[in-house]
Amino acid sequence: MHSFSELIYRCSVFTLTTLKEVEDRTLEELQTSAATSLVKTLQMIRLDKVIFAVGIFSVFEALLQDRLNCVNGFTEAKNILNQSGETTLLEQFTDIELAVNALKH
């Protein structure tokens, strides 16, 4: 069986590639038709991307909690990055965490 990280990668590529294909076809159809169903399809794709991003980040948090043996994986990961002097990576991680939290709420 593939490792979990390999499966997550494959799942991500599959989901995002499929959504991109549907989005491209829908945008092409919108060039000749203003059907409500096409607009709804684009809205659905955007919502699906949000759900996917939040879900992947939640799975990542669960993995951190398990591997770091802690209650709050993000807090522990940020502490490790801070102690290691990985300032840029810490800032990027925090930005992503805030963005996902904004999507959730």
ROKEZA-541514 format. One line per 8 residues: number of its first residue (from 1); for each residue x, y negated, z of N, C-alpha, C. Coordinates in Angstrom, 3 decimals. Atoms other than C-alpha are relative to their C-alpha. Layout:
# residues N
NUM> X Y Z X Y Z X Y Z; ... $
***
This chain:
# residues 105
1> 0.847 1.186 0.000 0.000 0.000 0.000 0.885 -1.239 0.000; -0.742 1.261 0.044 1.158 -3.531 -0.718 -0.023 -0.674 1.364; -0.019 0.761 -1.248 2.165 -5.799 2.134 -1.141 -1.015 -0.018; 1.106 0.947 -0.108 -0.469 -8.182 3.402 0.313 -1.298 -0.737; -0.359 1.247 0.684 1.450 -11.211 2.095 -0.088 0.162 -1.517; 0.122 -0.280 1.432 1.586 -9.583 -1.363 -1.470 -0.015 -0.419; 1.429 -0.013 0.315 -2.169 -8.991 -1.281 -0.597 -1.403 0.046; 0.475 1.387 -0.078 -2.826 -12.584 -0.180 0.416 -0.767 -1.252 $
9> -0.486 0.676 1.210 -0.680 -13.838 -3.062 -0.823 0.423 -1.217; 0.766 -0.502 1.148 -2.467 -11.620 -5.589 -1.444 -0.507 0.033; 1.367 0.500 -0.171 -5.854 -12.633 -4.208 -0.067 -1.480 -0.385; -0.029 1.437 0.297 -4.924 -16.315 -4.441 0.122 -0.248 -1.494; -0.191 0.168 1.447 -3.686 -16.038 -8.016 -1.270 0.379 -0.747; 1.219 -0.446 0.666 -6.763 -14.080 -9.074 -1.125 -1.015 0.166; 1.104 0.919 -0.276 -9.241 -16.442 -7.400 0.199 -1.326 -0.710; -0.240 1.313 0.595 -7.623 -19.667 -8.561 0.036 0.057 -1.520 $
17> -0.016 -0.153 1.461 -7.038 -18.381 -12.104 -1.419 0.139 -0.541; 1.387 -0.197 0.430 -10.645 -17.234 -12.413 -0.786 -1.302 0.092; 0.700 1.281 -0.147 -11.966 -20.540 -11.067 0.435 -0.995 -1.069; -0.515 0.910 1.025 -9.721 -22.450 -13.490 -0.589 0.336 -1.366; 0.578 -0.409 1.284 -10.988 -20.427 -16.447 -1.456 -0.438 -0.106; 1.413 0.398 0.001 -14.628 -21.046 -15.509 -0.109 -1.519 -0.082; 0.022 1.465 0.037 -13.906 -24.732 -14.898 0.315 -0.520 -1.405; -0.369 0.421 1.354 -12.198 -25.110 -18.293 -1.141 0.248 -0.987 $
25> 1.135 -0.303 0.896 -15.093 -23.383 -20.103 -1.159 -0.956 0.243; 1.112 0.891 -0.348 -17.619 -25.523 -18.244 0.269 -1.411 -0.506; -0.338 1.341 0.492 -15.794 -28.753 -19.051 -0.106 -0.073 -1.521; 0.117 -0.048 1.458 -15.643 -27.715 -22.704 -1.476 -0.057 -0.415; 1.428 0.008 0.307 -19.399 -27.025 -22.727 -0.626 -1.362 0.286; 0.531 1.326 -0.338 -20.036 -30.405 -21.114 0.271 -1.033 -1.098; -0.277 0.915 1.105 -18.580 -32.042 -24.229 -1.181 -0.080 -0.969; 1.134 -0.021 0.934 -21.717 -31.055 -26.144 -1.351 0.139 0.685 $
33> 1.253 -0.170 -0.723 -24.321 -30.576 -23.437 0.118 -0.617 1.384; 0.019 0.592 -1.340 -25.278 -32.425 -20.271 -0.924 0.783 0.918; 0.896 -0.849 -0.781 -27.131 -29.485 -18.776 0.340 -0.066 1.486; -0.161 0.037 -1.449 -27.669 -29.651 -15.043 0.769 1.215 0.496; -0.683 -1.227 -0.433 -26.449 -26.064 -14.723 1.519 -0.115 -0.132; -1.446 0.197 0.173 -23.018 -27.121 -16.025 0.574 -0.875 1.115; -0.435 0.875 -1.096 -22.734 -29.912 -13.472 -0.005 0.780 1.306; 0.078 -0.826 -1.212 -23.844 -27.508 -10.738 1.150 1.011 0.047 $
41> -1.125 -0.933 0.047 -21.188 -25.051 -11.897 1.280 -0.675 0.456; -1.190 0.736 -0.451 -18.482 -27.692 -11.437 -0.047 -0.269 1.499; 0.140 0.211 -1.443 -19.841 -28.508 -7.983 0.283 1.296 0.756; -0.223 -1.299 -0.622 -19.827 -24.804 -7.129 1.490 0.342 0.026; -1.436 -0.289 0.068 -16.210 -24.451 -8.264 0.754 -0.809 1.043; -0.675 0.850 -1.000 -15.111 -27.377 -6.088 -0.260 0.516 1.411; 0.336 -0.532 -1.316 -16.952 -25.953 -3.087 0.718 1.334 0.242; -0.679 -1.290 -0.117 -15.496 -22.509 -3.744 1.484 -0.199 0.326 $
49> -1.410 0.294 -0.287 -11.971 -23.992 -3.736 0.185 -0.447 1.447; -0.061 0.438 -1.396 -12.658 -25.670 -0.390 -0.129 1.204 0.930; 0.211 -1.188 -0.831 -13.985 -22.444 1.110 1.226 0.900 -0.043; -1.185 -0.835 0.155 -10.997 -20.545 -0.253 1.182 -0.569 0.797; -1.126 0.630 -0.715 -8.449 -23.040 1.138 -0.168 0.133 1.512; 0.257 -0.099 -1.444 -10.062 -23.089 4.575 0.160 1.451 0.456; -0.104 -1.418 -0.359 -10.300 -19.298 4.602 1.430 0.491 0.041; -1.404 -0.422 0.041 -6.685 -18.736 3.597 0.754 -0.585 1.184 $
57> -0.691 0.634 -1.121 -5.492 -21.215 6.215 -0.414 0.649 1.317; 0.466 -0.691 -1.204 -7.620 -19.467 8.857 0.670 1.368 0.134; -0.694 -1.281 -0.022 -6.117 -16.110 7.902 1.462 -0.211 0.400; -1.392 0.328 -0.337 -2.662 -17.705 8.114 0.135 -0.260 1.503; -0.041 0.276 -1.436 -3.441 -18.959 11.621 -0.095 1.304 0.800; 0.132 -1.287 -0.687 -4.536 -15.471 12.683 1.301 0.796 -0.076; -1.290 -0.684 0.143 -1.290 -14.020 11.303 1.048 -0.606 0.932; -0.942 0.667 -0.910 0.727 -16.614 13.221 -0.258 0.417 1.445 $
65> 0.338 -0.385 -1.372 -1.127 -15.797 16.430 0.472 1.422 0.283; -0.401 -1.386 -0.178 -0.441 -12.112 15.934 1.523 0.141 0.038; -1.457 -0.173 0.111 3.205 -12.376 14.883 0.773 -0.772 1.061; -0.679 0.790 -1.034 4.113 -15.085 17.412 -0.524 0.334 1.393; 0.593 -0.439 -1.259 2.025 -13.409 20.122 -0.409 -1.199 0.863; 0.421 1.216 -0.694 0.306 -16.638 21.128 -1.490 -0.240 -0.248; 1.418 0.332 0.128 -3.150 -18.182 21.476 -0.233 -0.963 -1.162; 0.143 0.994 1.064 -2.638 -21.107 19.073 1.211 0.079 -0.923 $
73> -1.090 -0.217 0.941 -0.522 -20.128 16.091 0.568 -1.271 -0.584; -0.479 1.242 0.598 -0.349 -23.602 14.615 0.860 -0.796 0.973; -0.773 0.729 -1.005 0.840 -25.209 17.837 1.369 0.648 0.181; -1.269 -0.715 -0.181 3.488 -22.530 18.280 0.906 -0.170 -1.215; -0.794 0.177 1.222 4.625 -22.799 14.647 0.591 -1.405 -0.050; -0.504 1.380 0.005 4.925 -26.584 14.948 1.106 -0.176 1.038; -1.058 0.060 -1.014 6.951 -26.175 18.155 1.297 0.611 -0.529; -1.179 -0.662 0.568 9.310 -23.773 16.384 0.654 -0.882 -1.060 $
81> -0.549 0.887 1.036 9.705 -26.116 13.414 0.675 -1.221 0.622; -0.558 1.164 -0.684 10.325 -29.053 15.742 1.335 0.348 0.664; -1.222 -0.425 -0.686 12.924 -27.160 17.802 1.114 0.347 -0.983; -0.983 -0.356 1.023 14.646 -26.028 14.597 0.470 -1.204 -0.804; -0.385 1.202 0.732 14.911 -29.595 13.336 -0.545 -0.055 -1.414; 0.616 -0.043 1.338 12.735 -28.821 10.307 -1.063 -1.091 -0.114; 0.902 1.142 -0.042 11.204 -32.301 10.293 -0.891 -0.095 -1.238; 0.778 0.107 1.245 10.127 -32.355 6.652 -1.046 1.098 -0.077 $
89> 0.935 -1.115 0.036 8.539 -28.912 6.838 -1.093 -0.181 1.051; 0.978 0.272 -1.054 6.829 -29.862 10.110 -1.015 -1.037 -0.466; 0.911 1.038 0.501 5.376 -32.996 8.496 -0.929 0.557 -1.073; 0.814 -0.592 1.060 4.161 -31.031 5.463 -1.044 0.952 0.593; 0.913 -0.933 -0.652 2.630 -28.348 7.674 -1.122 -0.766 0.695; 0.995 0.811 -0.700 0.869 -30.983 9.772 -0.963 -0.650 -0.983; 0.864 0.592 1.029 -0.442 -32.714 6.638 -1.015 1.015 -0.520; 0.898 -1.040 0.495 -1.896 -29.440 5.367 -1.031 0.358 1.062 $
97> 0.925 -0.319 -1.096 -3.399 -28.650 8.767 -1.088 -1.068 0.120; 0.990 1.096 -0.087 -5.082 -32.078 8.894 -0.955 0.010 -1.196; 0.846 -0.042 1.199 -6.349 -31.747 5.325 -1.019 1.118 0.099; 0.924 -1.115 -0.135 -7.880 -28.342 6.010 -1.037 -0.288 1.062; 0.960 0.380 -1.048 -9.456 -29.619 9.214 -1.026 -0.994 -0.536; 0.935 0.960 0.602 -10.973 -32.500 7.237 -0.989 0.724 -0.915; 0.893 -0.773 0.858 -12.375 -30.015 4.721 -1.032 0.771 0.810; 0.909 -0.786 -0.830 -13.901 -27.944 7.520 -1.103 -0.868 0.592 $
105> 0.963 0.862 -0.676 -15.642 -30.924 9.050 -0.534 -1.019 -0.976 $
***
